[in-house]
């Protein structure tokens, strides 16, 4: 009887902690590209030309114009790809964007500056934000949304960030 009580207790404890996993599974069509429209504050996950999912987004604290230099607070614009998945992100989960590309590095170098880096699609911080665009140049969604995105997108997926 004591053994049965222990099994019930362990099952209950595992059920409470196990339900909150941030790792989801996805078995639908492959995400073949991501398109971000900065002006609309929208991001689309596509399979060829079909929109699979759409999300409202938050951007860098200086949202107008493309990222040019480290610390400018802008979100990049152009063609990149997802270059890494980060399950241990400070922002719940994150997907790395391949910024800076060669053209970004050359532009910054010509100006005697650094292009910056570590641009991600990620979840939200645990602190209160004062403005809708608050990141250092990243693309932010809710924690629940980044769980869905993380499950759907693979390394190598192209991302097109438009003004």
C-alpha positions in Angstrom: 0.0 0.0 0.0 2.8 2.3 0.9 4.5 1.7 -2.5 1.2 2.5 -4.3 0.9 5.7 -2.4 4.5 6.7 -3.4 3.7 5.9 -7.1 0.6 8.1 -7.0 2.5 10.9 -5.3 5.4 10.8 -7.8 2.9 10.7 -10.7 1.2 13.8 -9.4 4.4 15.6 -8.9 5.7 14.7 -12.4 2.3 15.8 -13.9 2.6 19.2 -12.3 6.1 19.9 -13.5 6.0 17.9 -16.7 3.1 19.8 -18.2 5.0 23.0 -18.4 7.6 21.9 -20.9 8.6 24.7 -23.3 9.5 22.1 -26.0 6.6 21.4 -28.3 6.4 19.0 -31.3 5.3 20.0 -34.8 4.2 17.5 -37.5 2.9 19.9 -40.2 4.3 21.2 -43.4 7.9 22.3 -43.4 8.6 26.0 -42.8 10.4 26.9 -46.0 10.9 30.6 -45.2 10.1 33.3 -42.6 9.0 36.8 -43.8 9.1 39.8 -41.4 7.4 43.1 -42.2 8.8 45.6 -39.7 6.4 48.4 -40.5 3.4 46.1 -39.9 5.1 44.5 -36.9 4.2 41.0 -38.3 6.1 37.8 -38.9 5.0 35.0 -41.2 6.1 31.4 -41.3 5.6 30.1 -44.8 5.5 26.7 -46.6 6.3 27.9 -50.1 3.7 30.7 -50.6 1.3 29.4 -48.0 1.2 31.2 -44.6 1.3 28.6 -41.9 1.4 31.0 -38.9 1.5 34.7 -38.4 2.7 36.6 -35.3 2.7 40.1 -33.9 6.3 41.1 -33.2 8.3 43.7 -31.2 11.5 45.1 -32.6 14.7 47.0 -31.7 14.2 50.2 -29.7 15.1 52.3 -32.8 12.9 50.4 -35.2 13.2 52.6 -38.4 15.9 51.7 -40.9 18.2 48.7 -41.1 20.7 47.7 -38.5 24.1 49.2 -39.4 26.2 49.3 -36.3 26.6 47.7 -32.9 24.3 49.4 -30.4 22.1 51.3 -32.8 19.0 49.5 -31.6 17.8 48.6 -35.1 16.5 45.3 -36.4 18.4 44.2 -39.6 16.7 44.3 -43.0 17.6 41.9 -45.8 18.0 38.2 -46.5 19.5 36.0 -43.8 18.9 32.5 -42.4 18.3 30.8 -39.1 21.8 29.7 -38.0 21.2 28.3 -34.5 18.6 27.2 -32.0 19.1 28.2 -28.3 17.1 26.2 -25.8 18.8 28.0 -22.9 18.0 31.6 -23.9 17.6 34.4 -21.4 14.4 35.1 -23.3 12.7 31.6 -22.9 13.8 30.1 -26.3 15.5 31.8 -29.3 16.5 31.2 -32.9 19.7 32.9 -34.1 19.6 35.0 -37.3 22.7 35.0 -39.4 23.3 38.8 -39.1 25.8 40.2 -39.9 26.3 39.0 -43.5 29.3 39.9 -45.6 27.6 43.1 -46.9 26.7 44.2 -43.3 30.4 43.7 -42.2 31.8 45.6 -45.1 29.4 48.5 -44.6 30.3 48.8 -40.9 34.0 48.4 -41.6 33.9 51.2 -44.2 32.5 53.5 -41.5 35.1 52.4 -39.0 32.5 50.7 -36.8 31.4 47.2 -35.8 28.2 45.7 -37.3 27.0 44.1 -34.0 25.6 40.6 -33.8 23.6 38.1 -31.7 20.3 38.9 -33.4 17.6 36.5 -32.5 13.9 35.7 -32.7 13.1 35.2 -29.0 10.5 35.3 -26.2 9.9 38.1 -23.7 11.9 39.2 -20.6 10.5 38.8 -17.1 10.6 42.5 -16.5 8.1 45.1 -17.5 8.9 47.0 -20.8 8.2 50.7 -21.2 7.7 50.7 -25.0 6.4 48.3 -27.7 9.8 48.2 -29.4 12.4 47.4 -26.8 15.0 44.9 -28.0 18.6 45.6 -29.0 17.7 44.7 -32.6 16.0 41.3 -32.1 12.5 40.2 -33.0 10.4 39.4 -30.0 7.2 37.4 -29.6 5.4 36.0 -26.5 6.9 33.0 -24.7 4.1 30.8 -25.9 4.6 31.9 -29.5 8.4 31.3 -29.4 7.6 27.7 -28.3 5.5 27.2 -31.4 8.1 28.9 -33.7 11.0 26.9 -32.1 9.1 23.7 -32.8 8.4 24.6 -36.5 11.6 26.2 -37.7 14.9 24.4 -38.5 18.4 25.7 -38.8 19.0 26.9 -42.4 15.5 28.3 -42.9 15.8 31.6 -44.9 14.4 34.7 -43.2 13.6 37.9 -45.2 13.3 41.0 -43.1 11.6 43.8 -44.9 11.2 47.5 -43.9 
